[in-house]
Amino acid sequence: VNCPNWLPVQFKIGDNNWVQFNTEEIVGFHRQLNLKQGILHHRIELCNKNGQQTLVETSRLASMADVHCASLKFCITPLNYSDTITIRSGITYAIRNTGVKRYQQLENQHLKLIDKGGKSNLIYVLTKTIQSKIKIAQAVKTLFFIGNEKIKSDNYLYKDNMSICTETRIDVNQGQTFSIEKLVSIYTSQDDGVENPLSMAKNSVLSLESFDKLMSDSAKVWDSLWQEVD
């Protein structure tokens, strides 16, 4: 069963449409999987029809120090313009299992939505597998930065029949980097000692500090693993 997807991030420049990576001109692209620390990096330079060039850099990890935690850092740098950037970060829960061709004629919807919500920079989703009745809870806390400075931003919830998101708008100058950090906590009803996975996920995510702290803690565990079994 594919779990709800906590990775989605969208952005748009000014009053333009949401950026679609498969339709924009790709000026440069680099992807790196750091096996030593367990981090996936992307670096993409885009150019839209207005000639606006944007650098997008992402890093993501699943923590080896805490199996319930994961994180995504998503950075946007306007290279030749200044404008208002709107960014939307969310969880998609309308997930289907369609990856195996010979199974596509079978039922591919395995999750039922139980609860969703949030406020300010915290969102959550609770689903249940249709046959085995396993509850899966995800809670996401989103932090906002200009450069290395953490900022407070007015943001609001966006909901549809597929996802729940937090959305914010920031004025960004040429050469400035606007970034978000998605800090994620995931619990299920199969976890030992967990009676209420949603409550656990929400409480846990509030205690998460930053992408860098999760990365540092995870890297230490990876280091000890590589020393044992290089």
VENNOR-V798305 format. One record per run of one state. SS is the DSSP state (hx for helix, st for strand, lp for the rest). FROM is the first residue (numbers start at 1). TO is the last residue. Records with the same first field share a line. If there is no record, write none. Layout:
BEGIN
SS->FROM-TO / FROM-TO
END
This chain:
BEGIN
lp->1-4 / 6-8 / 14-24 / 35-38 / 48-52 / 63-68 / 79-82 / 93-100 / 104-110 / 120-121 / 130-134 / 147-148 / 152-154 / 160-162 / 173-176 / 189-196 / 207-210 / 229-230
st->5-5 / 9-13 / 25-34 / 39-47 / 53-62 / 69-78 / 83-92 / 111-119 / 122-129 / 135-146 / 149-151 / 155-159 / 163-172 / 177-188
hx->101-103 / 197-206 / 211-228
END
